[in-house]
Amino acid sequence: MQQLYEELGIDKEVAAFGESILAGLKERFEAIDKNAEYNQLKVIKAMQACHVSEACLLGTTGYGYNDVGRDTLEAVYAKLFGTEDALVRPQITCGTHALALALMSNLRPGDELLSPVGKPYDTLEEVIGIRESKGSLKEYGIRYRQVDLLSNGEFDYEGIRAAVNDSTKLVTIQRSKGYQTRKTLSVERIGKLIAFIKNIKPDIICMVDNCYGEFVEVIEPTDVGADMIVGSLIKNPGGGLAPIGGYIAGKKECVENAAFRLTSPGLGKEVGASLGILKDFYQGLFLAPTVTAAALKGAVFAAACLEKLGFSVVPDSTESRHDIIQAVTFGSKEGVIAFCRGIQAAAPVDSFVVPEPWDMPGYDAPVIMAAGAFVSGSSIELSADGPIKPPYAVYFQGGLTFPHAKFGILKALQSLKNAGVIPSFEK
């Protein structure tokens, strides 16, 4: 094993450090596996209840009328998440598209959108109109308001109470941290926030950006009162097999609104060919709980390694996990770049490519991304990224198998050592 690691560029010091960290994670990994088993049974139960058949794995073309596989898959998602309906489509191009679709279809001119958890993820700023962009909610006369978290990371309940008004139509709650170093929100905390908001105004639509959170816990936001949850199929629920797609699950009216916006008024969910990729959607969902568990183990391993070396990590290696993302603050662009280059060098695809920061669409600073993936941009696969701006934090996620996630972290540690960011691995 050590010889193979050395052939792959991991020296003995880095490998030994990794093994010493891994030895103390047995109980954490056992707990992750237990959750994965529970969620695996949930997926199987939903598939069986909806009578998934071999015919469901086939696809349609053209208009996609009477696509039994597509319709059954949406019934599976609704059953799995305990919702009235679901929209699961390859025509939803990414997580940002899914969120924009959910917002634009359920808000009207004069309505107000509220974020009670601070600034949303960078790519949503142009959707909302925080940064000017064509077609934004702001252009359509939809106002936006946010209430920042308190300095201790808790919800500003009084601020939220003051912000809710007669025009507040929809509340968006981002479960994951995005490009911030705050804690990810647990489903339990999300439930308490929703209950508080509904107590103020019962008819508010509470939408949760569920990206990176699916199958991390044994409950989902729709189990604690969310009217809609939104996510990407090239993250957790696609299991690494879905080549594209997104989902919206929730109340029937909310999902219908989204369907009419995705296709056309009068058409809604009736059209939208599945184009032969349904098997990947079904099989990816089937694998999702165990793939998510592998990614979680990689995140815990990364946290344990880097906090031991003195870096600030969120969450730390002992905290409960509510998404698959691991944030590490290096305090320098050299650290962010070296880490991402190590992750890229561990990839099965494009391992020879050297990532560089660049001005990506939707971001306000250069971003470096490492993702040598079978599905382009798939962040359930081993990947890392971060904006090149203070506090110079990197966000690591994914790993379809734990051995690959482990190798990726070791490769990142080796890259940090080679770049002089980590001078010593002495414990």
URZI-V744256 format. One record per residue. N is the residue number from 0. RES is the residue in one letter. SS is DSSP state (helix for helix, strand for strand, loop for the rest). D_LAST is the distance of its C-alpha to the last C-alpha in whole Angstrom. Layout:
BEGIN
N	RES	SS	D_LAST
N	RES	SS	D_LAST
END
This chain:
BEGIN
0	M	loop	23
1	Q	helix	20
2	Q	helix	23
3	L	helix	24
4	Y	helix	21
5	E	helix	21
6	E	helix	25
7	L	loop	24
8	G	loop	22
9	I	loop	18
10	D	loop	16
11	K	helix	15
12	E	helix	11
13	V	helix	12
14	A	helix	13
15	A	helix	11
16	F	helix	8
17	G	helix	11
18	E	helix	12
19	S	helix	9
20	I	helix	10
21	L	helix	14
22	A	loop	14
23	G	loop	14
24	L	loop	16
25	K	helix	19
26	E	helix	21
27	R	helix	21
28	F	helix	22
29	E	helix	25
30	A	helix	26
31	I	helix	26
32	D	helix	28
33	K	helix	31
34	N	helix	31
35	A	helix	32
36	E	helix	35
37	Y	helix	36
38	N	helix	37
39	Q	helix	38
40	L	helix	41
41	K	helix	42
42	V	helix	42
43	I	helix	44
44	K	helix	46
45	A	helix	47
46	M	helix	48
47	Q	helix	50
48	A	helix	52
49	C	loop	53
50	H	loop	54
51	V	loop	52
52	S	loop	54
53	E	helix	54
54	A	helix	56
55	C	helix	54
56	L	helix	52
57	L	loop	54
58	G	loop	55
59	T	loop	58
60	T	loop	59
61	G	loop	61
62	Y	loop	61
63	G	loop	59
64	Y	loop	62
65	N	loop	62
66	D	loop	58
67	V	helix	57
68	G	helix	54
69	R	helix	53
70	D	helix	55
71	T	helix	53
72	L	helix	50
73	E	helix	50
74	A	helix	51
75	V	helix	48
76	Y	helix	46
77	A	helix	48
78	K	helix	48
79	L	helix	44
80	F	helix	44
81	G	loop	47
82	T	loop	49
83	E	loop	52
84	D	strand	52
85	A	strand	50
86	L	strand	50
87	V	strand	48
88	R	strand	49
89	P	loop	48
90	Q	loop	50
91	I	loop	47
92	T	loop	45
93	C	loop	42
94	G	helix	40
95	T	helix	41
96	H	helix	45
97	A	helix	45
98	L	helix	44
99	A	helix	47
100	L	helix	49
101	A	helix	48
102	L	helix	49
103	M	helix	52
104	S	helix	54
105	N	helix	53
106	L	loop	54
107	R	loop	57
108	P	loop	58
109	G	loop	58
110	D	loop	55
111	E	strand	52
112	L	strand	49
113	L	strand	46
114	S	strand	42
115	P	loop	41
116	V	loop	37
117	G	loop	37
118	K	loop	38
119	P	loop	38
120	Y	loop	36
121	D	loop	37
122	T	loop	39
123	L	helix	41
124	E	helix	42
125	E	helix	45
126	V	helix	46
127	I	helix	47
128	G	loop	48
129	I	loop	45
130	R	loop	45
131	E	loop	49
132	S	loop	49
133	K	loop	53
134	G	loop	53
135	S	loop	51
136	L	loop	51
137	K	helix	52
138	E	helix	55
139	Y	helix	57
140	G	loop	57
141	I	loop	54
142	R	strand	52
143	Y	strand	48
144	R	strand	47
145	Q	strand	43
146	V	loop	42
147	D	loop	38
148	L	loop	36
149	L	loop	35
150	S	loop	32
151	N	loop	30
152	G	loop	31
153	E	loop	34
154	F	loop	37
155	D	loop	40
156	Y	helix	42
157	E	helix	45
158	G	helix	45
159	I	helix	45
160	R	helix	48
161	A	helix	50
162	A	helix	49
163	V	loop	51
164	N	loop	54
165	D	loop	57
166	S	loop	56
167	T	strand	53
168	K	strand	53
169	L	strand	49
170	V	strand	46
171	T	strand	43
172	I	strand	40
173	Q	strand	37
174	R	loop	34
175	S	loop	31
176	K	loop	30
177	G	loop	31
178	Y	loop	30
179	Q	loop	29
180	T	loop	25
181	R	loop	27
182	K	loop	27
183	T	loop	29
184	L	loop	32
185	S	loop	32
186	V	helix	35
187	E	helix	36
188	R	helix	36
189	I	helix	38
190	G	helix	40
191	K	helix	41
192	L	helix	41
193	I	helix	44
194	A	helix	46
195	F	helix	46
196	I	helix	47
197	K	helix	50
198	N	helix	51
199	I	helix	52
200	K	loop	53
201	P	loop	54
202	D	loop	55
203	I	loop	52
204	I	strand	50
205	C	strand	46
206	M	strand	44
207	V	strand	41
208	D	strand	39
209	N	loop	37
210	C	loop	35
211	Y	loop	32
212	G	loop	33
213	E	loop	35
214	F	loop	34
215	V	loop	31
216	E	loop	32
217	V	loop	35
218	I	loop	38
219	E	loop	38
220	P	helix	40
221	T	helix	43
222	D	helix	43
223	V	helix	43
224	G	loop	45
225	A	loop	45
226	D	loop	48
227	M	strand	46
228	I	strand	43
229	V	strand	42
230	G	strand	40
231	S	strand	39
232	L	loop	40
233	I	loop	37
234	K	loop	35
235	N	helix	34
236	P	helix	38
237	G	helix	38
238	G	loop	36
239	G	loop	35
240	L	loop	39
241	A	loop	41
242	P	loop	42
243	I	loop	43
244	G	loop	44
245	G	strand	43
246	Y	strand	45
247	I	strand	46
248	A	strand	47
249	G	strand	49
250	K	loop	52
251	K	helix	55
252	E	helix	56
253	C	helix	53
254	V	helix	52
255	E	helix	56
256	N	helix	56
257	A	helix	53
258	A	helix	55
259	F	helix	58
260	R	helix	56
261	L	helix	54
262	T	loop	57
263	S	loop	60
264	P	loop	62
265	G	loop	65
266	L	loop	62
267	G	helix	59
268	K	helix	57
269	E	helix	60
270	V	loop	59
271	G	loop	56
272	A	loop	56
273	S	loop	53
274	L	loop	53
275	G	loop	52
276	I	loop	48
277	L	helix	49
278	K	helix	47
279	D	helix	44
280	F	helix	44
281	Y	helix	45
282	Q	helix	42
283	G	helix	40
284	L	helix	40
285	F	helix	40
286	L	helix	37
287	A	helix	35
288	P	helix	34
289	T	helix	32
290	V	helix	31
291	T	helix	30
292	A	helix	28
293	A	helix	26
294	A	helix	25
295	L	helix	24
296	K	helix	21
297	G	helix	20
298	A	helix	20
299	V	helix	18
300	F	helix	16
301	A	helix	16
302	A	helix	15
303	A	helix	12
304	C	helix	10
305	L	helix	11
306	E	helix	11
307	K	helix	7
308	L	loop	8
309	G	loop	10
310	F	loop	14
311	S	strand	16
312	V	strand	17
313	V	strand	21
314	P	loop	21
315	D	loop	17
316	S	loop	16
317	T	loop	18
318	E	loop	21
319	S	loop	24
320	R	loop	25
321	H	loop	29
322	D	loop	28
323	I	loop	26
324	I	loop	25
325	Q	strand	22
326	A	strand	22
327	V	strand	19
328	T	strand	20
329	F	loop	19
330	G	loop	21
331	S	loop	23
332	K	helix	25
333	E	helix	23
334	G	helix	20
335	V	helix	22
336	I	helix	24
337	A	helix	21
338	F	helix	20
339	C	helix	24
340	R	helix	24
341	G	helix	22
342	I	helix	23
343	Q	helix	26
344	A	helix	26
345	A	loop	25
346	A	loop	28
347	P	loop	31
348	V	loop	33
349	D	loop	33
350	S	loop	30
351	F	loop	31
352	V	loop	32
353	V	loop	30
354	P	loop	30
355	E	loop	31
356	P	loop	32
357	W	strand	36
358	D	loop	38
359	M	loop	38
360	P	loop	41
361	G	loop	41
362	Y	loop	38
363	D	loop	38
364	A	loop	35
365	P	loop	34
366	V	strand	32
367	I	strand	30
368	M	strand	30
369	A	strand	28
370	A	loop	30
371	G	loop	31
372	A	loop	33
373	F	loop	36
374	V	loop	38
375	S	loop	37
376	G	loop	35
377	S	loop	34
378	S	loop	31
379	I	loop	31
380	E	loop	30
381	L	loop	27
382	S	strand	27
383	A	strand	25
384	D	strand	27
385	G	strand	27
386	P	strand	30
387	I	loop	29
388	K	loop	30
389	P	loop	28
390	P	loop	25
391	Y	loop	24
392	A	strand	23
393	V	strand	23
394	Y	strand	24
395	F	strand	23
396	Q	strand	25
397	G	loop	27
398	G	loop	26
399	L	loop	29
400	T	loop	27
401	F	helix	24
402	P	helix	23
403	H	helix	24
404	A	helix	22
405	K	helix	19
406	F	helix	20
407	G	helix	21
408	I	helix	17
409	L	helix	16
410	K	helix	19
411	A	helix	18
412	L	helix	14
413	Q	helix	16
414	S	helix	19
415	L	helix	16
416	K	helix	15
417	N	helix	18
418	A	loop	20
419	G	loop	17
420	V	loop	16
421	I	loop	12
422	P	loop	12
423	S	loop	9
424	F	loop	6
425	E	loop	4
426	K	loop	0
END
